[in-house]
């Protein structure tokens, strides 16, 4: 299946990140398939975009999609926290973070992101580095595994799930996403098993976050972004679950409250998708957009 990333809250993002006339630079910290970048390059003919991504496969898709814009798009294969830490101060007119996982990863990557598919448990955004989800479920202690599932998945049955995983792996290694989903389903109470969301949803989220170190990268990246964006420039962040949003919200609030504050908050309350967008693009329902401006 050929997945094409639907840029979440594209109108709201364009409105929240005004680009000055003339030559300007946007850093798209999570380019994915290039949806947001394409919109900005189309709207601003003198704009250049540096597009960051950790996944070389999805980056190739973005390069192909954005090829009509020529050298106005520069792809960089790296994590956004590392790039921003070494980027030139006062060099960008705007910085965008879309912290969601692209539909590509669920539908095309074959890395076990989806509990509805029969794939090898990997979940790494960069398959060339770090530990995989299989390493975690087969190697972490029962207590450590339960802590990950509870902390990053906010899963109330984390200990039951962890115990079931450890019992199964004593018989054989857990290798497939579908296998793990079945173990989780059998571990939770019946009423939870057939609840509003799939019982494996929170555990899979937790494993993905642990594998990719997603939450630990956010605050250092935002702190660097404040230095990299020019005065009068803006930083926009789209989050998709409460753990991400909490980090972004309180970092911005704390920074804006300082006596020597370098930012002011543009969005006192986060911008959320319109009802129309939620109906057209179901994954957007949990999205929140927060924007600050450097002063």
C-alpha positions as CSV (number, residue, x, y, z in Angstrom):
1,X,0.0,0.0,0.0
2,X,1.3,3.4,-0.9
3,X,0.8,5.6,2.1
4,X,0.8,9.4,1.7
5,X,1.1,11.5,4.8
6,X,-1.9,13.8,5.4
7,X,-0.5,17.0,6.9
8,X,-2.4,17.5,10.2
9,X,-4.0,20.9,10.7
10,X,-2.4,22.2,7.6
11,X,-4.4,25.4,7.5
12,X,-3.7,26.1,11.1
13,X,0.0,25.4,10.8
14,X,0.3,27.7,7.8
15,X,-1.5,30.5,9.7
16,X,0.5,30.0,12.9
17,X,3.9,30.1,11.2
18,X,4.0,33.2,9.0
19,X,7.1,33.4,6.9
20,X,8.7,36.8,6.2
21,X,8.9,38.0,2.6
22,X,12.1,37.4,0.7
23,X,14.6,34.6,1.3
24,X,13.7,32.7,4.5
25,X,14.4,29.4,6.2
26,X,12.0,26.9,7.8
27,X,13.4,23.9,9.7
28,X,10.9,21.0,9.5
29,X,12.1,18.8,12.3
30,X,9.9,15.8,11.5
31,X,9.5,15.9,7.7
32,X,8.0,12.4,7.3
33,X,6.6,12.2,3.7
34,X,6.9,16.0,3.3
35,X,3.3,17.0,3.7
36,X,3.8,20.2,5.7
37,X,7.0,21.1,3.8
38,X,5.2,20.9,0.5
39,X,2.5,23.3,1.7
40,X,5.1,25.9,2.8
41,X,7.2,25.6,-0.3
42,X,4.1,26.0,-2.5
43,X,2.9,29.1,-0.6
44,X,6.3,30.9,-0.2
45,X,8.3,30.9,-3.5
46,X,11.5,32.3,-1.8
47,X,11.4,29.9,1.1
48,X,14.0,27.2,1.8
49,X,13.3,24.2,4.0
50,X,15.7,22.0,5.8
51,X,13.9,18.7,6.4
52,X,15.0,16.4,9.2
53,X,14.2,12.8,9.7
54,X,15.7,9.7,11.3
55,X,14.2,7.2,8.8
56,X,16.1,7.0,5.5
57,X,13.2,5.1,3.8
58,X,10.6,7.7,4.5
59,X,13.0,10.4,3.7
60,X,13.4,9.0,0.2
61,X,9.7,9.3,-0.2
62,X,9.9,13.0,0.9
63,X,12.8,13.7,-1.5
64,X,10.7,12.3,-4.4
65,X,7.6,14.2,-3.4
66,X,9.5,17.4,-3.0
67,X,11.7,17.1,-6.1
68,X,9.7,19.7,-8.1
69,X,11.0,22.3,-5.6
70,X,14.7,21.6,-6.5
71,X,17.3,22.9,-4.1
72,X,14.8,24.8,-2.0
73,X,14.4,21.5,0.0
74,X,17.5,20.1,1.8
75,X,17.0,16.7,3.5
76,X,19.1,15.8,6.5
77,X,19.1,12.3,8.0
78,X,19.4,12.8,11.7
79,X,17.4,13.2,15.0
80,X,16.0,16.7,15.5
81,X,17.6,17.2,19.0
82,X,21.1,16.4,17.6
83,X,20.6,18.7,14.6
84,X,19.3,21.7,16.6
85,X,22.0,21.4,19.3
86,X,24.6,22.2,16.7
87,X,22.6,24.5,14.4
88,X,23.7,28.1,13.9
89,X,21.9,30.5,16.4
90,X,19.4,33.0,14.9
91,X,19.4,31.1,11.6
92,X,15.8,30.0,11.1
93,X,12.7,32.1,10.5
94,X,10.4,29.3,11.7
95,X,10.7,25.8,13.2
96,X,8.0,23.1,13.0
97,X,7.7,19.8,15.0
98,X,5.1,17.2,14.1
99,X,5.7,14.6,16.7
100,X,3.2,12.1,15.3
101,X,4.2,8.8,13.7
102,X,3.5,8.8,10.0
103,X,1.0,6.4,8.5
104,X,3.9,5.0,6.5
105,X,5.3,3.4,9.6
106,X,2.0,1.6,10.4
107,X,1.1,0.7,6.8
108,X,4.4,0.3,4.9
109,X,7.4,0.0,7.0
110,X,6.9,-3.6,8.1
111,X,8.6,-2.9,11.4
112,X,5.8,-4.0,13.8
113,X,4.4,-0.6,14.7
114,X,0.8,-1.9,14.2
115,X,-0.7,-4.6,16.4
116,X,-3.1,-5.4,13.6
117,X,-0.3,-6.7,11.4
118,X,1.9,-9.8,11.3
119,X,5.3,-8.3,11.3
120,X,8.7,-8.6,13.0
121,X,8.8,-6.6,16.3
122,X,11.2,-3.7,15.6
123,X,9.6,-0.3,15.9
124,X,12.8,1.6,15.3
125,X,12.5,4.8,13.3
126,X,16.1,4.3,12.4
127,X,16.6,0.6,11.8
128,X,20.3,1.0,12.0
129,X,20.6,2.1,15.6
130,X,19.4,1.2,19.1
131,X,17.4,-1.6,20.5
132,X,14.3,-3.0,18.9
133,X,10.9,-3.7,20.5
134,X,11.7,-7.4,20.4
135,X,14.9,-6.8,22.4
136,X,12.7,-5.1,25.1
137,X,9.9,-7.7,25.3
138,X,12.4,-10.5,25.4
139,X,15.1,-8.9,27.4
140,X,13.7,-6.5,30.0
141,X,12.9,-7.8,33.5
142,X,9.3,-8.2,34.4
143,X,9.5,-5.1,36.6
144,X,11.3,-2.9,34.1
145,X,8.9,-4.0,31.3
146,X,5.9,-3.2,33.5
147,X,7.4,0.2,34.3
148,X,7.8,1.1,30.6
149,X,4.3,0.0,29.8
150,X,2.8,2.1,32.7
151,X,5.0,5.2,32.3
152,X,4.8,5.5,28.5
153,X,1.5,3.9,27.8
154,X,-0.4,4.9,31.0
155,X,-1.6,1.3,30.9
156,X,-3.4,0.3,34.1
157,X,-2.9,-3.4,33.5
158,X,0.8,-3.0,32.9
159,X,1.8,-5.6,35.5
160,X,-0.6,-8.2,34.2
161,X,0.6,-7.6,30.7
162,X,4.3,-7.7,31.7
163,X,3.8,-11.0,33.6
164,X,2.0,-12.6,30.6
165,X,4.9,-11.5,28.3
166,X,7.5,-12.9,30.6
167,X,5.6,-16.2,30.9
168,X,5.3,-16.6,27.2
169,X,8.9,-15.7,26.4
170,X,10.1,-18.5,28.7
171,X,8.5,-20.9,26.2
172,X,9.8,-19.1,23.1
173,X,11.0,-15.7,22.0
174,X,8.3,-13.2,21.0
175,X,9.1,-12.2,17.5
176,X,5.9,-10.9,15.8
177,X,3.6,-7.9,16.5
178,X,0.5,-10.0,16.1
179,X,1.9,-12.5,18.6
180,X,2.5,-9.7,21.2
181,X,-1.0,-8.3,20.6
182,X,-2.5,-11.7,21.3
183,X,-0.6,-12.1,24.5
184,X,-1.8,-8.6,25.7
185,X,-5.4,-9.4,24.8
186,X,-5.4,-12.6,26.8
187,X,-3.8,-10.9,29.8
188,X,-6.4,-8.2,30.4
189,X,-9.9,-8.6,31.7
190,X,-12.7,-9.4,29.2
191,X,-14.4,-6.1,29.5
192,X,-11.2,-4.3,28.8
193,X,-10.4,-6.6,25.9
194,X,-13.6,-5.5,24.1
195,X,-13.5,-1.9,25.1
196,X,-13.3,1.3,23.1
197,X,-9.7,0.9,22.0
198,X,-7.7,-2.3,21.3
199,X,-6.1,-3.5,24.5
200,X,-2.7,-3.5,22.9
201,X,-2.8,0.2,21.9
202,X,-1.2,1.6,25.0
203,X,1.5,-1.1,25.3
204,X,2.5,-0.7,21.6
205,X,2.8,3.1,22.2
206,X,4.9,2.6,25.3
207,X,7.3,0.2,23.4
208,X,7.6,2.6,20.5
209,X,8.4,5.5,22.8
210,X,11.0,3.4,24.7
211,X,12.6,2.1,21.5
212,X,13.1,5.6,20.0
213,X,13.6,7.7,23.1
214,X,10.9,9.9,21.9
215,X,10.0,11.8,25.1
216,X,13.6,12.5,26.2
217,X,14.4,14.3,23.0
218,X,11.6,16.9,23.2
219,X,12.8,19.3,25.8
220,X,16.4,19.5,24.7
221,X,15.2,20.1,21.2
222,X,12.8,22.9,22.2
223,X,15.5,24.5,24.3
224,X,17.9,24.5,21.3
225,X,15.1,25.7,18.9
226,X,14.6,28.9,20.9
227,X,18.3,29.7,20.2
228,X,18.1,28.7,16.5
229,X,15.0,30.6,15.6
230,X,15.4,34.4,14.9
231,X,13.7,37.0,17.0
232,X,10.2,37.4,15.8
233,X,10.3,33.9,14.5
234,X,8.0,31.1,15.7
235,X,8.2,27.5,16.8
236,X,5.1,25.3,16.3
237,X,4.7,21.8,17.9
238,X,2.0,19.3,17.1
239,X,1.6,16.5,19.7
240,X,-0.6,13.4,19.6
241,X,-0.8,12.1,23.1
242,X,-0.9,13.6,26.6
243,X,2.7,12.6,27.5
244,X,4.2,14.7,24.7
245,X,1.8,17.5,25.1
246,X,2.5,17.8,28.8
247,X,6.2,18.2,28.2
248,X,5.7,20.8,25.5
249,X,3.0,22.7,27.5
250,X,5.1,23.0,30.7
251,X,8.3,23.8,29.0
252,X,6.8,26.7,27.1
253,X,5.0,27.9,30.2
254,X,8.1,27.8,32.3
255,X,10.3,29.5,29.7
256,X,7.7,32.2,29.1
257,X,7.4,33.0,32.8
258,X,11.1,33.7,33.3
259,X,12.2,37.3,34.1
260,X,14.5,37.1,31.1
261,X,12.1,35.2,28.9
262,X,13.1,34.7,25.3
263,X,9.6,33.5,24.1
264,X,6.0,34.5,24.4
265,X,3.1,32.0,24.1
266,X,0.9,32.6,21.0
267,X,-1.6,29.8,21.8
268,X,-2.9,30.2,25.3
269,X,-4.9,27.1,24.6
270,X,-3.8,24.5,22.1
271,X,-5.3,24.6,18.6
272,X,-7.1,21.4,17.8
273,X,-8.4,20.0,14.5
274,X,-11.7,21.1,13.1
275,X,-14.6,18.6,13.2
276,X,-14.3,18.4,9.4
277,X,-10.7,17.3,9.6
278,X,-11.4,14.8,12.3
279,X,-14.0,13.2,10.1
280,X,-11.6,13.2,7.1
281,X,-8.5,12.1,8.9
282,X,-9.2,10.0,12.0
283,X,-5.6,10.0,13.4
284,X,-5.8,13.8,13.7
285,X,-8.4,13.6,16.5
286,X,-5.8,13.6,19.3
287,X,-3.6,16.3,17.8
288,X,-2.8,19.6,19.6
289,X,-0.9,22.5,18.1
290,X,1.1,24.9,20.4
291,X,3.0,27.9,19.1
292,X,5.5,30.3,20.7
293,X,7.4,33.3,19.3
294,X,10.9,34.4,20.1
295,X,11.1,37.9,21.6
